[in-house]
């Protein structure tokens, strides 16, 4: 059986890490799959204000959202339904990603971090809040097998093999948005795209790449555990 207390700790740490990195503000939520039938989602409050030991909500993949769970948590539910490989989902509001999405653009694979979304993340070209099952099903379908989707003027969603990986992917996507905006500002839209061979060689988690970024983003967290991260 999954250790719900430990999964909750990881979800809370993920939310606070996103806040410290400036990847969320008042809005945003994160989750971790429990099993094939349910997932845990962060408390319905600004993630930076979530304290140690605050309870996360258990959300079933079937049936209505539990009372008190934010409406946009439907995004997580539909991605978990469609993608059995996904174990962690982040809905965030990073500044550069917000700007690029409002431009109806997503970052190309121009450098290392951007390669993780090659050839580029899909765009959800709808500026409305996702508070209906119909819209969230369509968003999950648009995400497809990708690990991130940019939302037109509405932030970013990442999907990973754990909530920790989804946090790391959020940081990568925001940095990729920064680089894309700098290329666009320099009038260099069609240069610097990595080759397929370069992308294949670059996209790796070997060498504790995920874990080291997680340790960096969660350093000093009140629920940080001693020793190196292992997930």
C-alpha positions in Angstrom: 0.0 0.0 0.0 1.3 3.5 -0.8 2.5 5.6 2.2 -0.1 8.4 2.1 1.7 10.4 4.7 4.9 10.4 2.7 3.1 11.1 -0.6 1.4 14.1 1.1 4.7 15.4 2.4 6.2 15.2 -1.2 3.2 17.1 -2.6 3.5 19.8 0.0 7.2 20.1 -0.6 6.6 20.3 -4.4 4.1 23.2 -3.9 6.5 25.2 -1.7 9.4 24.5 -4.1 7.3 26.0 -7.0 6.5 29.0 -4.9 10.1 29.7 -3.9 11.2 29.4 -7.5 8.6 32.0 -8.6 6.7 29.4 -10.7 3.3 29.9 -8.9 1.7 32.7 -6.9 -1.8 32.7 -5.5 -2.8 30.1 -8.1 -1.5 26.6 -8.9 -1.8 23.1 -7.7 0.2 19.9 -7.7 -0.6 16.2 -7.3 0.8 12.7 -7.0 -0.9 9.5 -8.2 -1.7 7.0 -5.4 -2.7 4.1 -7.6 -4.8 3.3 -10.7 -7.9 4.6 -9.0 -6.9 7.8 -7.1 -4.4 10.7 -6.6 -3.5 13.2 -3.9 -3.8 16.9 -4.6 -2.4 19.9 -2.7 -4.6 21.9 -0.3 -6.9 24.6 -2.0 -4.7 27.6 -1.1 -1.6 29.4 -2.4 1.1 26.7 -2.4 3.7 28.8 -0.6 1.3 29.0 2.3 0.9 25.3 2.8 2.3 24.3 6.1 3.9 21.1 7.3 1.5 18.3 7.9 -1.5 20.0 6.2 -3.7 17.3 4.7 -3.9 16.8 1.0 -7.1 15.6 -0.6 -7.6 12.1 -2.1 -9.3 12.5 -5.4 -10.9 9.5 -7.2 -10.4 9.1 -10.9 -14.0 8.2 -11.3 -16.9 10.3 -10.0 -17.2 13.9 -9.0 -14.5 16.0 -7.4 -14.6 15.8 -3.6 -16.0 18.8 -1.7 -13.5 21.6 -1.2 -11.2 20.5 -4.1 -10.6 23.2 -6.7 -12.4 23.0 -10.0 -9.3 23.0 -12.1 -8.1 19.8 -10.4 -10.1 18.2 -13.2 -6.9 18.8 -15.3 -5.0 16.3 -13.1 -7.8 13.8 -13.1 -8.1 13.7 -16.9 -4.4 13.4 -17.4 -4.1 10.5 -15.0 -7.1 8.8 -16.7 -5.5 9.1 -20.1 -1.9 8.5 -19.2 -1.2 5.5 -16.9 2.5 6.4 -17.1 2.0 9.8 -15.4 2.5 9.8 -11.6 2.8 13.6 -11.0 1.0 16.7 -12.4 1.7 20.4 -11.9 -0.5 23.3 -12.8 1.6 26.5 -12.6 1.7 30.1 -13.6 5.4 31.0 -14.5 5.9 34.5 -15.9 7.8 33.6 -19.2 5.5 30.6 -19.9 2.5 32.8 -19.4 3.8 35.4 -21.8 4.8 32.9 -24.5 1.4 31.1 -24.2 -0.4 34.4 -24.5 1.5 34.9 -27.8 0.1 31.5 -28.8 3.6 30.1 -29.0 5.6 27.3 -27.3 9.4 26.9 -26.9 11.4 25.0 -29.5 14.2 22.6 -28.7 17.1 25.1 -28.8 19.2 23.8 -25.9 19.5 21.2 -23.2 16.4 21.9 -21.0 14.2 22.6 -24.1 15.2 19.2 -25.5 13.0 17.5 -22.9 10.0 18.9 -24.7 11.1 18.2 -28.3 10.2 19.1 -30.8 8.1 21.6 -28.7 5.3 21.4 -26.2 1.7 21.5 -27.6 -0.4 24.7 -27.1 -3.8 24.7 -25.5 -5.3 27.5 -27.6 -8.1 28.4 -25.3 -7.9 31.3 -22.8 -10.8 30.1 -20.6 -10.4 28.6 -17.1 -10.7 24.9 -17.2 -13.6 24.2 -14.9 -15.7 21.8 -17.0 -15.1 18.1 -17.8 -15.4 18.8 -21.5 -12.6 21.2 -21.6 -10.3 19.2 -19.4 -10.8 16.1 -21.4 -9.8 18.0 -24.6 -6.8 19.5 -22.8 -5.6 16.0 -21.8 -6.0 14.8 -25.3 -4.1 17.8 -26.6 -1.2 17.0 -24.2 -1.1 13.5 -25.7 2.2 11.9 -24.8 4.0 15.2 -24.2 5.4 16.1 -20.8 4.2 19.8 -20.9 1.4 21.8 -22.4 1.4 25.6 -22.6 -2.0 27.2 -22.1 -2.9 30.4 -24.0 -2.6 33.2 -21.4 -3.2 30.7 -18.6 0.0 29.1 -17.6 1.5 25.7 -17.9 0.8 22.0 -17.0 3.5 19.4 -16.7 3.2 15.7 -16.3 6.0 13.4 -15.0 6.8 10.0 -13.6 6.5 11.6 -10.1 5.5 14.9 -8.6 9.2 15.6 -8.2 9.8 15.1 -11.9 6.8 17.3 -12.7 8.4 20.1 -10.6 11.7 19.7 -12.4 9.9 19.8 -15.8 8.1 23.0 -14.7 11.4 24.7 -14.0 12.8 23.4 -17.4 9.7 24.6 -19.3 9.9 28.1 -17.8 13.6 28.4 -18.6 12.9 27.1 -22.2 10.2 29.9 -22.4 12.8 32.4 -21.3 15.3 31.3 -24.0 12.5 31.2 -26.7 11.5 34.8 -25.9 15.1 35.9 -26.1 15.5 34.3 -29.5 12.3 35.9 -30.7 13.5 39.3 -29.4 16.7 38.9 -31.3 14.8 38.1 -34.5 16.3 34.6 -34.6 13.2 32.5 -34.8 14.6 29.8 -37.1 18.1 29.2 -35.9 19.6 27.2 -33.1 17.2 24.2 -33.3 18.8 21.0 -32.0 19.1 18.0 -34.3 17.3 14.8 -33.6 20.6 13.2 -32.7 21.5 16.0 -30.3 18.1 15.7 -28.7 18.3 12.0 -28.2 21.7 12.3 -26.6 20.7 15.2 -24.4 17.4 13.9 -23.0 18.5 11.8 -20.0 17.9 11.6 -16.3 21.2 9.8 -15.7 23.6 11.4 -13.2 20.9 12.3 -10.7 19.7 15.1 -13.0 16.2 15.1 -11.6 17.3 14.6 -8.0 19.9 17.4 -8.0 17.3 19.9 -9.3 14.8 18.7 -6.7 17.4 19.1 -3.9 18.2 22.6 -5.2 14.5 23.7 -5.3 13.6 22.2 -1.9 16.7 23.1 0.1 15.7 24.4 3.5 12.1 23.1 3.2 10.6 22.4 6.7 9.8 18.9 5.6 13.1 18.2 3.9 14.6 14.8 4.9 18.3 14.3 5.5 20.4 12.6 2.8 20.2 12.7 -1.0 16.8 12.6 -2.8 15.8 9.2 -4.2 12.8 8.8 -6.4 
